[in-house]
């Protein structure tokens, strides 16, 4: 009895000040998956990522359709993703700002987008009946910012980005964070002196995007896209292949070009080669489609989720808004502009959509909510009597190594097996289990180390387990 009390008190006292399973707010609302492609309309409009995030207490639907509460576990991952995006933006020489969510309708009137985009815009009016947009994007706003002060050619190129909530009045919001009315977006706006310099900036940012998605271990694809209502001279999209995606990518098997199906009726846009992903083989959905580059009809298509988009805008916004710089000869010249978006909250859900199993979440290690979960033995068990000291020492070392990236499953009234099942459903990449392996013939207690993403299990000594997690931490930071 004394052993039970000692282990329980020590474990709980260690945990109260740290991250523990018993204190994490995870209200679970189970959503049954649709069977065989049928089911109710609600089921059909629920993606795997949405169902798993709800089942594991990561998100909850708000009172507004198409908007969600991000709960502690999901928010931890999103904040990690924000920091990762910041890292790559800084690598590209970008500066972070924050613009107001509200944008005057007058600015959008000046560029002609107010009427063009009206169905998807959310608007508000103040007490003086002045109308504003809940901004879905900030091209006009950033030009207005630049116009506030005279800009010299010496200050260019200029690369300003932000990560803020955006709003879009989606006609059919569905699939959780994949198609929401409110979402977190990273939007970058670049300003250059000439079109040649703007193209150079464009190519650099597109390369940085690829490096970012590579760092997440995602099989992404880059394809030529429509400029749509954003406009401009050139557009490249970044996608993850997924059956719940709402884009249809076409791959030409003759010339190895990839492009969005939208371009089949809009062939003036540049095409690009297939990126890191492999496309599934199926028939393109448009009648008698041909490649926009070589004219071949040997095409395949795949559904995909767009996670990023780049636009070479030219002077589409700087001309109507008169956004200029002063040359060395003291002349006023229009700036050449580009814009580059990443749907941060969508990327989070999309990564889960393509990586998770039907029953368990799977995270890119670098944005997992916790790198390591530690499972002490069940309170009062024979394993608890021999594992007390080892658990305490291991946790202290892990906390020094990982900080708040380690969580203890302190629900000691539950069996190790039950807690392990819950931890794997949550998708925490590494799990240190203090269970049956603590009792050995040699008398030396061992730790069971599980790699969730790879599905491997090792029984390691204390030192081996510490070294394993150290190596995993280093890899997650590369």
Helices and strands as residue ranges (DSSP letters): H 2-15, H 41-44, H 48-55, E 59-61, E 68-70, H 72-91, E 95-96, E 102-104, H 105-111, H 113-116, G 118-120, E 122-125, E 131-134, H 139-147, E 151-152, G 153-155, E 158-167, G 176-178, E 182-192, H 195-215, E 220-224, E 234-241, E 247-252, E 257-260, G 261-265, E 272-273, E 299-314, E 324-326, E 332-334, E 336-343, H 344-355, G 365-367, E 372-375, H 382-402, G 403-405, E 406-409, H 416-426, E 430-433, G 436-438, E 447-451, E 456-460, H 462-477
